[in-house]
Amino acid sequence: MKISCKEASSICDKSQYKEASWWDIIKLRVHLLYCKTCQLYSKKNSELTSLCDKAGLTMLSDEDKKKMKRDLDEKI
């Protein structure tokens, strides 16, 4: 059940976007009990996600992305 800090950071990132499984979240929580570095990473990651949510950032639609890719491909 012990995971590396690298795996913990990956699970932390996934959990921020609701992509982590419940088992991964349990492994992360256990890891965070003893790893101060990952505790700080998790805290900062949560703060960043919160700030991005509050900023109301928007992304390009899939259609806009496809158009941009076509335009770039034509220029190359």
N, C-alpha and C positions, 0 to 999 in steps of 0.2 A: 504494500500500500504506500510505501515511501516513494516520493517522486522527486525529481531534480528541480532546481530553481528554473531551469529552462522550460520544463514541462509545466511547472506551476504558472509561469508568466503566460504561456500559450493558453492554458485553461482560463486564466484570469481574463485575457483578451476575449476569448470566446464567450465567457459568461456575461461580459458587458453587453454583448449583442444577442443574448439569449440563445446561443448556439452550443453551449456546453451541456453534456448529459448530466443527470443527477449524480451518477457515480463520479464523474470528473469533479463536480462541485464538492462532493464529500472529500475526495482526495486533496483538493485545493485547501479546504477548510482545515484539514489535519495538518497539512504542510504549513499553513499560516500560523498555527499554534506555536511553532518553534522557530520559524524563520523571520527575523525582523526585517531583513532586506526585502523579502517578498511581501511582507505586510505593508511596507512603505510603497512598494510598486503598486500594490492593489489599491491603496488609498489614493495615490496620485492618478491612477487610471480611472478610478471612479470620479474624481474631481474633474478630470479632463472630459469625460463623457457627459457629466452634468453641465459643464460650461458649453459644450457643443450643442447640447439639447436646448439650453436657454438662448443660445445665439440664433436659433432658428435657421440653421444652415440648410440649404437645399442642394440637391444633386441634379445633374443633367438627366433628362429622361432617356430611356433606352433608344428612342428614335433620334434624339439629338446626338447621342454618343455614336450611333451608326453613321449619321450624316457627317460628323466631325472626322470619323475614321475614313470614310469615302473621300472627303475633301483632302485629307492628309495623304492618302494613297495616290490620289491624282497628282499631287504636287511633287511626289517623290519620283 
